[in-house]
Each structure stands twice: as C-alpha cells, then as structure tokens.
Amino acid sequence: MKHSPKLAILQSLDTMDQVQMENVLQYIKGVLHQPATDYSSFKKEAMKEIRKALRQNRSSENLQIA
C-alpha cells in the first residue's frame, strides 16, 4: 500500500530527535517572519525543503538497515 505524503511527514516527525525538531521549528519561524512573498514561491520553497528532509530521512533509514 502506498503511503500518503501526509503519513510520510508524520512518520518522519516521529523519528526526529530534539535537535532535529528544534531545527524544524527554527526554519518554520524564519519562514513565517519573512516579509510577505507570493504564495506560489513560498509553496515551492516549502515543498523543496520537505522533499530534502524526507530524502535525508530515507537515506539514514537505509544506512541503519544495512
């Protein structure tokens, strides 16, 4: 069964340690405090960061399995 993107994000959040959670919070705060930008560029940047985080999470899981 294919996992939904929402489920993948929730699972990756569950596996984060305190330092990783703090980094995510700092990133979100930084994005929210930036001057208003258009929605499409904000969404594009957010999706890029989410994909990057999910790829890093997958590669670290593959390393732990090996």
C-alpha positions in Angstrom: 0.0 0.0 0.0 1.3 3.4 -0.9 1.9 5.9 1.9 0.4 9.3 1.6 2.7 12.3 1.8 0.9 13.4 5.0 1.6 10.0 6.6 5.3 10.1 5.4 5.7 13.6 7.0 4.1 12.4 10.3 6.3 9.3 10.4 9.4 11.4 9.8 8.4 13.8 12.6 8.0 10.9 14.9 11.6 9.7 14.3 13.2 13.1 14.9 15.3 13.8 18.0 15.2 17.0 20.0 17.9 18.8 17.9 16.1 18.0 14.6 12.8 19.2 16.0 14.4 22.4 17.1 15.9 22.9 13.6 12.5 22.4 12.0 10.9 24.9 14.4 13.6 27.5 13.7 13.1 27.0 10.0 9.4 27.5 10.2 9.8 30.5 12.4 12.2 32.0 9.9 9.9 31.4 7.1 6.9 32.9 8.9 8.8 36.1 9.9 10.0 36.9 6.4 8.3 39.7 4.5 5.2 38.6 2.6 6.1 36.8 -0.6 3.7 35.4 -3.2 2.1 32.1 -2.3 3.5 30.1 -5.2 7.1 30.8 -4.4 6.5 30.1 -0.7 4.9 26.8 -1.5 7.7 25.9 -4.0 10.4 26.5 -1.4 8.4 24.7 1.4 7.9 21.6 -0.9 11.6 21.7 -1.8 12.6 21.6 1.9 10.1 18.9 2.7 11.4 16.7 -0.1 15.0 17.3 1.0 14.2 16.3 4.6 12.3 13.2 3.5 15.2 12.1 1.3 17.7 12.6 4.1 15.4 10.5 6.4 15.1 7.7 3.9 18.9 7.6 3.3 19.5 7.5 7.1 17.0 4.6 7.5 18.7 2.7 4.7 22.1 3.1 6.4 20.6 1.8 9.7 19.2 -1.2 8.0 22.4 -2.1 6.2 
